[in-house]
């Protein structure tokens, strides 16, 4: 049976309300599930919770809801499935791929009110968290108990654990501690069918078939919404030292990495270019770390107890000519100051409206890959600045193309968009990933084939259909 205009209008009227101007505002069934203070209808709220750090699409959700319990999330998803209402999860909104953008009248599901650490098992060192727990809050919780949550990045003060899991966030200490995935011991997830799945429940050993929790890690909310997570904590780290080295030639960064790894256990091995250093110093009024500028810089972090071995490695890299100068922190304050040189870069270049790409290849492939990408950008647009930095110890490069002041944002993004396929083709040729740690979202959904084969994409679509049969969970993200 085909619905006529009258029947269709009747159904819409039953499901939605309209603003005074006749604009679609929100599904009316939300009032059956949530109290008034758990629903936001105003334009400012919709704009705030309907976006992440990307600005390529204007947010336009029909409403924002703030569930407090897993049961409310379940009720919402079930009614959304019945009414074909699309849902977009919202955490700390620090993503850089458009994964939390609601631009097509979706209902935003904010986990701001599900922000408690509900239990802690000291024997197993497991904290049971709601998805809205801020990453930094979990880190502080661990520190108060003589432990640590080691996944760390510049946005840890505002990002949420649920979002970290949904994007498998990495950060600055992957070289030693791994990704978010490595610290998730259990998940509770509401699927697109409204089912509550309890996955693994904190076990270290569990050989009973498919480990479903890992399907949801990195799934960007397209299969289900995380409503609880069991996060493993670690023994507290030793005091750290931080070293910044000047490295004229990019390939020598890998030699420096190998030399230090032979002597010590690194917690971080980051790099940034001279352009990146210039921007962050100007933005934060920071001093030059070294007496002589150079092309690239490495930032190393290691345990205080390994200082002697680190200095032996430093002597070697200086003797080999790979490094021209270096500085070693002598206090926690100096270590924090040196970290600003790396962690402040993203903020400092925001004023240049950067066109960002978060790329990964094998560490051994980095020098050739970086050269080819730089040549690709400069061949097309020689007046564009290319700002490099990233987690070189795990093969993750952050490419930032900076907008010339005289160029409009629209023209700049259009120009950069024309070379994205060329850059991603270089990623594919190197066997890399077009998204190392920020997810695919909307920005890279059209380019997934550069990192995943047709067979893999077909399997991913099958999983999407299985867990989200009505297609309501963060539609248009990851898979298009």
Secondary structure, 3 states (H helix, E strand, C coil): CCCCHHHHHHHHHHHEEECCCCCEEEECCHHHHCCHHHEECCHHHHHHHCCCCCCCCCCCCCEEECCCCHHHHHHHHHHHHHHCCCEEEECCCCCCCCCCCCCCCCEEEECCCCCCEEEEECCCCEEEECCCCEHHHHHHHHHHCCEECCCCCCCCCCCEHHHHHHHCCCCCCHHHHCCHHHHEEEEEEEECCCCEEEECCCCCCCCCCCCCHHHHCCCCCCCEEEEEEEEECEECCCCEEEEEEEECCHHHHHHHHHHHHCCCCEEEEEEEEHHHHHHHHHHHCCCCCCCCCCCEEEEEEEEHHHHHHHHHHHHHHHHHCCCCEEEECCCHHHHHHHHHHHHCHHHHCHHHCCEEEEEECCHHHHHHHHHHHHHHHHHHCCCCEEEEEEEHHHCEEEEEEECCCCCCHHHHHHHHHHHHHHHHHHHHHCCCECCCCCCCCCCCHHHHHHCCCHHHHHHHHHHHHHHCCCCCECCCCCCC
